[in-house]
């Protein structure tokens, strides 16, 4: 673990324990992966000899309800990147979600980002599959595919900012496991370099259309079709369907283009805001 992860909810728990005069408090300091007892001394939360949080520190964390702070080497810094836009990890009751300029990059309402990514992987991936994961973000779908028994997962992410946040996220650690290959670059460009019929399944979770329209194009869908083996499976996250001026829905347009690219058995998967298809 890089350090200790604090956010509004566990900082509140610590403050309550201090107010009650407790000598310790049970917290998750790895973003809900586990819990442990943390010492309270002199009205401070003592993570280790180098990382002690005062009541003032904890109150600062409580105020920022949508931030996660990493406490390491005596410093307390939000996990974010403001170099281009605003990228950050935001807390949930389970795995953290990725937020870019205020837009949540995961399904989180009524579920957990890792659980919803696992459901997406489950739509396409079978034991022994060689999997292509386009636009992998924090890598949750790639990790889920590996856990489902994929023999190999190639995961592609364009953004160095996202790659940086992922390196600080304990839920992304399993991307380092044998059988998962991480590449930084454009899925749109890299897919053209891949061999025909080289994957059993594809998970495609692109940014919204306004940011990356080419990843929703028939041209790109033809490339996915090309690299899939006969009978191979695709799950494509599309996000919330919205009606365009012609009156036809955005997702219906995706389905038309997938069919034009050669896919069959194209179906909406409404609870995952996406579409599944087969070569």
Secondary structure, 3 states (H helix, E strand, C coil): CCCEEEEHHHHHHHHHHHHCCCCEEEECCCCCCCCEEEEEECCEEEEECCEEECHHHHHHHHHCCCCEEEEECCEEEECEECCCCCEEEECCCCCCEEEECCEECCCCCCCCHHHHHHHHHHHHCCCCCEEEEECCCCCHHHHHHHHCCCCEEEEEECCHHHHHHHHCCHHHHHHHCCCEEEEECCHHHHHHHCCCCCEEEEEEECCCCCCCHHHHCHHHHHHHHHHEEEEEEEEEECCCCCECCCCCEHHHHHHHHHHHCCCEEEEEEHHHCEEEEEC
